[in-house]
Each structure stands twice: as structure tokens, then as C-alpha cells.
Amino acid sequence: MTPRDASDDSRWSDLDRPPLNGAALRRGLVRDGGLYCDVDVVQRTGSTNNDLVGLAVKGEAEEGAVLVAEEQTAGRGRLDRQWTAPARSGLFFSVLLKPAEVPVARWGWLPLLTGVAVATGLSRAAGIDTALKWPNDLLVSIGGEERKVGGILAERAGEDGVVVGVGINVTLREEELPVPQAGSLLLAGAITTDRDPLLRAVLRSLEEWYGRWREAGGDPAASGLQETYAADCATLGRVVRAELPGDRSITGEAVAVDGDGRLVIATEEGVQEPVGAGDIVHLRPA
């Protein structure tokens, strides 16, 4: 990818939200033998996932390419939900992964792995506990209330790649939140809202977890991923409603995440039903 640094744009609309420095990020993250081959920061784009998938399909991006946007105008979450935020108020980025040595059947763990990596990185750098709502929401506590601070979207990129996209609200103020259930690291009391060290911490954590998982051939148990995800998962132990494809829903207690990354729900009928896709609603605290 050809660097097009957002830091070249001097039009700061908010002095509390300085731009990222793409050159500094490349110096800090790209190294011989490491995962990352490039870190490209752009001022504005529709969707970093769309852009990076397109580059990968055309053979113009290698594994470890990172695309960061200061502002996304058409960011997407799961189920094609729109994700919008003011410029430079968060971290909006995508990473191209090509786990050739891992069976494709285990690639479904990549969004869960990314969630663990983000939670770990934010704990280290921001000093806040980030919980995971299955399958890919990032939760923080604000005033004793559970709020969504970010999300993850994984998409196939050709036959041999997956792009994982991450959106994290960093400095959104209460009046800027898109919905009352949203939150930000600022509102959660993060020890820093400097996006540079936060992004570095999250990407280094992703490199660490991805390497561990890949070395284990994608085995979620051997890599420690399954156990760590379960420990960080706010959904387990809760009564939930799973809204499934085909306008079907089931209600019960979320009791496990199985070896395929599916959420296992124990229904009132005594059936344990694994859910691989759907929208999960937390009905009661654990």
C-alpha cells in the first residue's frame, strides 16, 4: 500500500483530538520477522474493511497490512449496521490476515481472537477492564452501567485472507454518543485517551495472540484462546435471547463457548443449543 498519512492534513477541527502520525506508527510496529508489513493512515474513507478487502483481492496488500482511518463515513458493524463517529474520536482500523497453516474451519475464531487481543491491549494501555459480548462487541462499565465501546467485523478477502476490522470509541463525549447504550474510553475513565499508544498496544496484542493461535494450528484450546475468551466474556452466565436468522429466537442461559467459537445456550427445555450466528440480547445480569 502507498502511505497517505492523515497527519499530512493540518485542518484540526478539534485540538483535543490530534491526528495520528502514520510514519511514527510504521517505525514502531513494522519490524523484520513481525506480523505487520505496513501501517497506512488515511484522513477519511467509507470503510477500512471495504478498502482493505479490495486491495487484498487485487493482490495489492500483503498479510499484516494495516489500514487506519481518522474518519469513516460508511463504517459497518455486524448485520450491516452503520458505525459513525466524529473525526479522530476513535480508532477505526482493519488488518489483513492470511493464516495459511490454519484449517479454514477454524478461521471463525479470528473475530473472537481479535476481541481478546483488543481487550488485552486496552487493559494494558488504558487501564480499564473491557469485557466481550459474544460474538464481537466490546463493553465497558460507565457509572455501573454496561455500555458498548467498540465492535469487530471479520470478512473474507479472497481465497486465502481475512480482514478483521475494529472500531473503538475513544474520546466521544456523552452528547456525541449515537445511542444511549454506547460509551467511550473517556467516559469509562481511561488513564489515557492518546490514540497512538492505544493503537500500538492493541496491534501488538493482536500480533501476540494471532501468533500463538497460528502456532497451535488454530486450536483454540491449545493456544489458550478459548479459555481466555470465556474468562473475558460478559455473555457467559447470563440469561440471553438469541435472535437467529429466519426470524427465530431462543432464550436461555449462555453456558459456554464451544470449540468452534459458538455460544452454547441452555434452554428451559433442557436443551443445549449452539449458536453460530445471530444477535444476542443480555436479559439479566449474571
C-alpha positions as CSV (number, residue, x, y, z in Angstrom):
1,M,0.0,0.0,0.0
2,T,1.1,3.5,-0.7
3,P,1.2,5.6,2.5
4,R,-1.2,8.5,2.5
5,D,-0.8,9.9,6.0
6,A,-3.7,11.7,7.7
7,S,-1.1,13.6,9.6
8,D,-0.3,15.5,6.4
9,D,-3.7,17.2,6.8
10,S,-3.3,20.2,9.1
11,R,-7.0,21.0,9.4
12,W,-7.6,20.3,13.0
13,S,-11.2,20.8,13.9
14,D,-10.7,19.7,17.5
15,L,-7.5,20.4,19.3
16,D,-8.4,17.7,21.9
17,R,-8.2,15.2,19.0
18,P,-4.8,15.4,17.3
19,P,-4.2,13.3,14.2
20,L,-2.2,10.0,14.2
21,N,1.3,10.0,12.8
22,G,1.5,7.3,10.2
23,A,5.2,7.4,9.9
24,A,5.8,7.1,13.6
25,L,3.3,4.2,13.8
26,R,5.2,2.4,11.0
27,R,8.5,2.9,12.8
28,G,7.0,1.5,16.0
29,L,5.1,-1.5,14.5
30,V,6.8,-2.7,11.3
31,R,9.8,-4.9,12.0
32,D,11.7,-7.8,10.5
33,G,10.0,-11.1,11.4
34,G,6.9,-9.3,12.7
35,L,3.4,-9.5,11.5
36,Y,3.0,-6.0,10.3
37,C,4.3,-5.0,6.8
38,D,2.7,-1.5,6.6
39,V,0.6,0.9,8.5
40,D,-1.3,3.3,6.3
41,V,-3.3,6.2,7.9
42,V,-5.9,8.0,5.8
43,Q,-7.8,11.1,6.6
44,R,-11.2,9.8,5.5
45,T,-12.7,6.8,3.8
46,G,-16.0,5.0,3.6
47,S,-14.9,1.7,5.3
48,T,-11.4,0.5,6.0
49,N,-12.7,-3.1,5.7
50,N,-14.0,-2.4,2.2
51,D,-10.8,-0.8,1.2
52,L,-8.5,-3.4,2.5
53,V,-10.6,-6.3,1.2
54,G,-10.5,-4.7,-2.2
55,L,-6.7,-4.3,-2.1
56,A,-6.3,-7.9,-1.0
57,V,-8.5,-9.3,-3.7
58,K,-6.4,-7.3,-6.3
59,G,-3.2,-8.6,-4.9
60,E,-2.2,-5.1,-3.7
61,A,-1.9,-5.8,0.0
62,E,0.1,-8.4,1.9
63,E,-0.6,-10.1,5.2
64,G,0.0,-7.7,8.0
65,A,-1.2,-4.6,6.1
66,V,-3.0,-2.2,8.5
67,L,-5.3,0.5,7.2
68,V,-6.4,3.2,9.7
69,A,-8.9,5.9,9.1
70,E,-9.3,9.1,11.0
71,E,-12.9,9.2,10.0
72,Q,-15.2,6.6,8.4
73,T,-18.2,7.8,6.5
74,A,-19.7,4.3,5.9
75,G,-18.3,2.2,8.7
76,R,-20.2,-1.0,9.3
77,G,-20.8,-3.3,12.2
78,R,-22.4,-6.7,12.2
79,L,-25.6,-7.2,10.2
80,D,-24.6,-4.1,8.1
81,R,-25.4,-1.8,11.0
82,Q,-23.9,1.7,10.5
83,W,-21.0,2.8,12.6
84,T,-20.3,6.6,12.7
85,A,-18.3,8.9,14.9
86,P,-16.6,12.3,14.7
87,A,-13.3,12.5,13.0
88,R,-10.3,11.5,15.2
89,S,-12.6,10.5,18.1
90,G,-11.8,6.8,18.0
91,L,-9.7,4.1,16.5
92,F,-11.0,2.7,13.2
93,F,-8.8,0.2,11.5
94,S,-8.5,-3.1,9.6
95,V,-5.8,-5.7,9.4
96,L,-5.3,-8.3,6.7
97,L,-4.5,-11.8,8.0
98,K,-3.6,-14.9,5.9
99,P,-3.4,-17.9,8.3
100,A,-2.3,-20.4,5.7
101,E,-1.3,-23.1,8.2
102,V,-4.7,-23.0,10.0
103,P,-7.6,-25.1,8.6
104,V,-10.3,-22.8,7.2
105,A,-12.8,-24.4,9.6
106,R,-11.0,-22.7,12.4
107,W,-11.0,-19.2,10.8
108,G,-14.2,-18.4,12.6
109,W,-12.2,-17.9,15.7
110,L,-10.5,-14.8,14.2
111,P,-13.1,-12.2,15.3
112,L,-13.1,-13.8,18.8
113,L,-9.3,-13.7,18.9
114,T,-9.4,-10.1,17.8
115,G,-11.8,-9.3,20.7
116,V,-9.4,-10.9,23.2
117,A,-6.5,-9.0,21.7
118,V,-8.3,-5.7,21.9
119,A,-9.5,-6.3,25.4
120,T,-5.9,-7.2,26.5
121,G,-4.4,-4.2,24.7
122,L,-6.9,-1.7,26.2
123,S,-6.4,-3.2,29.7
124,R,-2.7,-2.6,29.4
125,A,-2.7,0.8,27.8
126,A,-6.0,2.4,29.0
127,G,-6.1,0.8,32.4
128,I,-9.8,-0.2,32.1
129,D,-11.5,-3.6,32.1
130,T,-13.0,-4.3,28.7
131,A,-15.5,-7.2,28.6
132,L,-16.6,-9.1,25.5
133,K,-20.2,-9.6,24.4
134,W,-20.4,-12.6,22.1
135,P,-19.5,-12.6,19.4
136,N,-17.7,-9.3,18.9
137,D,-18.9,-6.3,20.9
138,L,-16.5,-4.6,23.4
139,L,-18.1,-3.5,26.7
140,V,-17.0,-1.1,29.4
141,S,-18.7,0.0,32.7
142,I,-19.7,3.6,32.9
143,G,-21.4,4.6,36.1
144,G,-22.2,1.0,36.9
145,E,-23.9,0.6,33.6
146,E,-22.7,-1.8,30.8
147,R,-22.0,0.2,27.6
148,K,-20.7,-0.7,24.2
149,V,-17.4,0.9,23.4
150,G,-16.5,-0.9,20.2
151,G,-17.0,-3.7,17.8
152,I,-15.3,-6.1,15.5
153,L,-16.1,-7.2,11.9
154,A,-14.3,-10.0,10.1
155,E,-14.7,-10.5,6.3
156,R,-13.1,-12.9,3.9
157,A,-10.7,-11.4,1.4
158,G,-10.3,-13.8,-1.5
159,E,-9.5,-17.4,-1.0
160,D,-6.6,-17.0,1.4
161,G,-7.3,-14.0,3.5
162,V,-9.5,-12.5,6.3
163,V,-9.7,-8.8,7.1
164,V,-10.6,-8.0,10.7
165,G,-11.9,-4.5,11.3
166,V,-12.0,-2.8,14.7
167,G,-13.9,0.3,15.8
168,I,-13.3,1.8,19.3
169,N,-14.9,4.9,20.7
170,V,-12.0,6.8,22.5
171,T,-12.9,10.4,23.2
172,L,-16.7,10.6,22.4
173,R,-18.4,12.8,24.9
174,E,-21.9,12.0,26.3
175,E,-23.6,14.4,23.9
176,E,-21.8,12.8,20.9
177,L,-22.9,9.2,21.6
178,P,-25.0,7.7,18.7
179,V,-27.3,5.8,21.1
180,P,-27.6,5.8,24.9
181,Q,-26.2,2.3,25.1
182,A,-22.9,3.4,23.6
183,G,-19.8,4.5,25.6
184,S,-16.2,5.6,25.1
185,L,-12.9,5.1,26.8
186,L,-13.0,8.7,28.0
187,L,-16.4,8.2,29.7
188,A,-15.1,4.9,31.2
189,G,-12.3,6.7,33.0
190,A,-9.3,5.6,30.8
191,I,-5.9,6.6,32.2
192,T,-5.1,7.9,28.7
193,T,-7.1,8.8,25.5
194,D,-3.9,9.3,23.4
195,R,-4.8,7.2,20.4
196,D,-1.2,6.5,19.4
197,P,-0.2,4.3,22.4
198,L,-3.7,2.8,22.5
199,L,-3.4,1.7,18.8
200,R,0.1,0.3,19.3
201,A,-1.0,-1.7,22.4
202,V,-4.0,-3.2,20.6
203,L,-1.9,-4.1,17.4
204,R,0.9,-5.6,19.5
205,S,-1.6,-7.7,21.4
206,L,-3.2,-8.8,18.2
207,E,0.2,-9.8,16.8
208,E,0.9,-11.8,20.0
209,W,-2.5,-13.6,20.1
210,Y,-2.5,-14.3,16.4
211,G,1.0,-15.8,16.5
212,R,0.1,-18.0,19.4
213,W,-3.1,-19.2,17.7
214,R,-1.3,-19.8,14.4
215,E,1.5,-21.8,16.0
216,A,-1.2,-24.0,17.6
217,G,-2.7,-24.7,14.1
218,G,-5.7,-22.6,15.1
219,D,-6.5,-24.9,18.0
220,P,-8.5,-22.6,20.4
221,A,-7.8,-24.8,23.5
222,A,-4.0,-25.4,22.9
223,S,-3.4,-21.7,22.2
224,G,-5.3,-20.6,25.3
225,L,-7.7,-18.6,23.3
226,Q,-10.9,-20.5,24.2
227,E,-10.2,-20.2,27.9
228,T,-9.2,-16.5,27.8
229,Y,-12.2,-15.6,25.7
230,A,-14.5,-17.4,28.2
231,A,-12.9,-15.5,31.1
232,D,-13.4,-12.2,29.4
233,C,-16.9,-12.9,28.0
234,A,-19.7,-10.9,29.7
235,T,-22.3,-13.1,28.0
236,L,-21.5,-16.3,29.8
237,G,-23.6,-17.0,32.9
238,R,-26.3,-14.5,31.6
239,V,-29.8,-15.2,30.6
240,V,-29.9,-14.1,27.0
241,R,-32.1,-14.1,23.9
242,A,-30.6,-15.2,20.7
243,E,-32.3,-13.6,17.6
244,L,-31.4,-16.1,14.9
245,P,-31.7,-16.0,11.1
246,G,-35.1,-16.8,9.8
247,D,-36.9,-14.8,12.5
248,R,-36.3,-17.5,15.1
249,S,-35.2,-16.8,18.6
250,I,-34.3,-18.8,21.7
251,T,-34.0,-17.8,25.3
252,G,-31.8,-19.4,28.0
253,E,-28.6,-19.2,29.9
254,A,-25.3,-18.8,28.0
255,V,-23.2,-21.6,29.4
256,A,-20.2,-22.0,27.2
257,V,-18.3,-21.1,24.0
258,D,-17.6,-24.3,22.2
259,G,-14.5,-25.4,20.2
260,D,-16.0,-23.8,17.1
261,G,-16.5,-20.5,18.8
262,R,-20.3,-20.9,19.0
263,L,-22.3,-19.7,22.0
264,V,-24.0,-22.6,23.8
265,I,-27.4,-21.7,25.3
266,A,-29.1,-23.9,27.8
267,T,-32.9,-23.5,27.2
268,E,-35.7,-24.0,29.7
269,E,-36.5,-27.3,27.9
270,G,-33.1,-28.7,29.0
271,V,-31.6,-28.5,25.5
272,Q,-28.1,-27.1,25.0
273,E,-28.2,-25.3,21.6
274,P,-25.0,-24.0,20.0
275,V,-25.5,-20.6,18.2
276,G,-23.0,-19.8,15.4
277,A,-24.7,-16.6,14.1
278,G,-27.2,-14.2,15.5
279,D,-27.9,-11.2,17.6
280,I,-27.5,-11.7,21.4
281,V,-29.5,-9.7,23.9
282,H,-28.4,-9.7,27.5
283,L,-31.6,-10.1,29.6
284,R,-30.3,-10.3,33.1
285,P,-27.0,-9.9,34.9
286,A,-25.0,-13.0,35.8
